[in-house]
């Protein structure tokens, strides 16, 4: 009986990991030619905007106000994970509710007001192994849409990578 329960739990986890965040939605992958930053996103929810002239990233916008910014840049300030995290201060970061750090990345998330609307922000930064590049993911969406976007953000963030 325990084996069946473990198998059912494993299948539920696998379904959530693969299909979570809109299993019925078509997902696409974007890879930056310049910095090789990549992520997957629900293509039926977000519309990719034209790339900037310097091809350092992409902006994706949803009809309901959600937005994904993904970009990278040369680490001209020689930031470390610690110094980059310390640079995220001020009013935009006054209501941080979540922090996490790995070997080459960190996440900060919480609430901020955007255009008069309480919004959830999720930011993930990856400092490349050689510390030459910082890859950035910023997702914002109205707080009232938390149930819709939290699973999407989980999947987008899990797919976000820099070489």
Secondary structure, 3 states (H helix, E strand, C coil): CHHHHHHHHHHHHHHHHHHCCCCCCCEEEEECCCCCCEEEEECCCEEECCCCCCCCEEEEEECCCCEEEEEEEECCCCCCHHHHHHCCCCHHHCEEEEEEECCCEEEEEEEEEECCEEEEEEEEEEECCCCCEEEEEEEEEEHHHHHHHHHHHHHHHHHCECC
